[in-house]
């Protein structure tokens, strides 16, 4: 990249997260724990920004508060906040989020990815592209684009493997 | 309410099924998929069940998005994200690729054979619609390239009489094209506040008579358009009714049966059937029909329903294509027939 879109982003540390609701005591062995916003956040927080060597969490692009989950209705809504209004990487970030959740959530989930309202100059256009499954499917058949997505996802996937091993 | 009964699940594709199309005589079903293949299904004489009888593979190297049968059922055209359209010919039960149509800059999203079989229309993410003439010896010649849409063109569909081609797009519009002195011109664009769809138009389908057309969209509505003729006899398509309030996610596919039922496939996993129920009590205007839900199947597929297509001959037989990689066959029975049988 010749010139950075946001040369000096604000970087914050990794937040300690705790489940706001304790595990249901009536939840017996074999019962499935419903998927919640924290679980979704754990999946996406370590995705690397396409432009900086930082995680989406550290750049405040993703936030647990901007994730809505309705497990019973199999719906997940994730809003993300580009670091600058004219971020040309917004669609790529959205695509990374979509691919990550596509890979780690059961197929029954309907995932909606959108820009946090008011945080991007082309908000409607970015949202429309991210919602178009045909465009997303075609993008993921493009080896260069898929390579870029996989590079951004690599850190988050390593982390998941580490969690599994722990 | 009528019923929509599941008859059979056809398994075999290893990725999402994008589209299903019955052959003109109804003896074959073609399906195309993200697994880069096309499958042909026929009815087994012994069991009466549908089974896969042919794979069309190793031609497209990316998703096969759509397919269309020639009117005589001998050829199948397939459009792929690899930017090409392939023509397949069936001879003695064996399918062979006989032509490749190249020209689109990127993903071919829709392909449609004209009712006479002499023309093939294709559309692409490159925003264009191409018209190809079918010549002897499996030659195809591009006769026109139409610009006009400002975004990718999702689908093309021919009027049953073959004089009008409809295209619909990510630009939220539907365009109608006619042949005028060897050039295809856009005679009407269905769009705008209070008239057109407010998001991507995914598909259009004509009523069997050609008098009306239905479109479906990411705006969660269906729109029914009727063809009126003005003083000088030029066709003019007008919005006749809006069907809304049923779908909770994008409507990807719509088809109008020879018996008059409209079927939809949606990202909310449901298949819905609508039939006409007479004049609207709100407007009371003759010729302003309303459509109401005649049957529905929530969770028809485990995931998005990408395509629906009515059988051309057997009333109420519907095929659907699902994101989970399966095709399902359904029997729609309208309420009137159910009460007759009761």
Boltz contact constraints between the chains, C-beta under 6 A:
constraints:
  - contact:
      token1: [A, 107]
      token2: [B, 303]
      max_distance: 6.0
  - contact:
      token1: [A, 138]
      token2: [B, 81]
      max_distance: 6.0
  - contact:
      token1: [A, 138]
      token2: [B, 107]
      max_distance: 6.0
  - contact:
      token1: [A, 141]
      token2: [B, 62]
      max_distance: 6.0
  - contact:
      token1: [A, 141]
      token2: [B, 81]
      max_distance: 6.0
